[in-house]
Amino acid sequence: MNSNKEKYEIWCEGNNSIPLFYRYAYYQTLFGDNWDVILDCRGENIVGVMPFVLRSKFGFKKINPELLFPYQGIWINYPDNQKNATKISFEKEVITNIINQLPKVAFFNQQFHPSFTNWLPLYWKDYRQTTRYTYIIKDISNLDVVFENFQKNIRRHIRKAEKNISIEPSDNIELAFEMKLETARRKNTSSPIDKNKLLQLYNYCKKNNCGELLIAKDQQNNVHSMFFYVWDELSAYCLIGVTDDKYKNESSMNLLYWEAIKRASTNTKTFNFNGGIIETIETFFRSYGGIQTPYFDISKTNSSLLKALNYSVKK
């Protein structure tokens, strides 16, 4: 193990402020030793990190978004009680230090955590940015307030589903994968999720009490929907939701989200729906009363050949 990873492992073990998807153990679970991390240190104090996976395709080295990682990119560890002007200059310094340590790649693309709000230092390094949006319920401690903030039709669907559908935890992550696979087949696409990685992640979350799989069944024991969500000390995050097409009008997914929010409220503070730029999905997520929250999709093409190919495709 390299010295950066050793430092990072120790730092993550005692740091509850870093999101789940940035933690040493999360990367190690999904990639073994096939990942790396860039650190910006001030003496023994780590002030910035960027774990990443370096891949190669057709001879091009790339850093791309990884499945089962809603957010990646740079994470900044701020000192306490910073003034705003000091904070901005600190961000510039940390971001620049990390970017300067990146390996040479033909293409870079990461979707940064919503708490990362200053991408100017990347712009000055010729990176490009697309704004994406997620919806976050900022406080799930008062469930009555949370429910009242749902749109009326969502509350109606939940009450309808409660009459016929029960929700319970499940260990059958294989079934969730098969349901996702069937959905992909129906759309004539391939499932992007690797079954073994999904199993590894589920086992990690179960062992560390940071994730749960919920299943929605009717009175005849038919499985309508399944929902896998994870959490850290600050937020819960949706990872995988899937509904059997035969039951898509039975409102089981509405009930699953509500049950996940209720259960998450005993472990964390907020609920992040993880995305929502596809119009139909955005409408669904928005209906739960969360705050529309931007996050950055940041990229850079370094290869002249890739730049030319992209240009020719756009023409």
Residue, then its C-alpha position, 0 to 999 in steps of 0.5 A: m500500500n502506498s503512503n497516501k493510502e495508509k494516511y488516508e485509511i487512518w484519517c477516514e477511520g476517525n473522520n465522520s464528516i467525510p461522505l460515505f462515497y469518499r471513504y477508504a473502506y468504500y473504495q477498498t470494498l469495490f475496487g480492492d487495490n485498484w484505486d488511488v488517492i491524492l492528498d493535500c496535507r499541512g504537516e500531519n493534517i489532511v486538508g483535501v482529498m480526491p480518491f479516484v479510479l484510473r481506467s484505460k480504454f482503447g489506449f486512453k487513460k481516463i478518470n470517469p464517474e463510477l457506478l454506485f458512486p453518486y459523488q466523487g471528485i475533490w473533498i475539502n477539509y475546512p479549518d474551523n471558523q474560517k472567514n469567507a475571504t480566507k475560505i475562498s483562497f483556501e479552496k483555491e489553494v487546495i483544489t490547485n494542489i490536488i489538480n496538479q497531482l493528477p496523473k496524466v489522463a486523456f479524459f477526466n470527468q467527475q460528479f462532485h459532492p453538492s457541498f463543493t461550490n467553488w469550481l473557479p480554480l478548475y475553470w482556470k485550469d481549462y476544465r468545463q462544468t455542467t450543473r446537475y441537480t438533486y433534491i435533498i430533504k434537509d431535515i428528516s427529524n420531524l417526520d410529520v413535517v416531512f410528510e406534510n411537505f410531500q405533494k398531495n398526490i404523493r401522500r395519496h399514493i402512499r396511503k393507497a399503497e399502505k392498504n395492500i403493500s407491506i415493506e420489510p428489510s431484505d437480504n435478497i440483493e440478487l433479486a434487486f439485481e435481477m429486477k434491474l437486469e429485466t428492466a434493462r432487457r425490456k428497454n433493449t439495453s444492458s445493465p451497467i451494474d456489476k453483480n459482484k460489486l453490488l453484492q460486495l457493497y451490500n455486504y459492506c453496508k450491512k456489516n457496517n450498518c450504513g445501508e439497507l435493502l427494502i422490499a415491497k410485497d402485496q398480500q399474495n407475497n408478490v414483489h412489487s419493488m425494491f429499494f437500496y439506500v445507504w447513509d453516513e452521519l450527515s445524510a442518506y442517499c438513494l442508490i438503487g430503486v426498481t419496480d416490476d413492470k406488472y405493478k408500476n401503477e400500484s404506488s409501491m415505490n412511493l411507499l418505499y421512499w417514505e419508509a426509507i426516509k422514516r428509517a433513515s431518520t433514526n440514523t442520519k439528518t438529511f435525505n438525498f435523492n441523488g440526481g434528477i435531471i431526467e424530466t420524469i425522474e425530476t418530477f418524481f423526486r421534486s414531489y417529495g418536498g426536497i430542496q433543489t440542490p445543484y452539484f457540478d459535473i466537471s470534465k476536461t479532455n486532454s487528448s487532441l485525438l479525443k477532442a477531434l473525435n468529439y468535434s466530428v461527432k458534434k458536426 
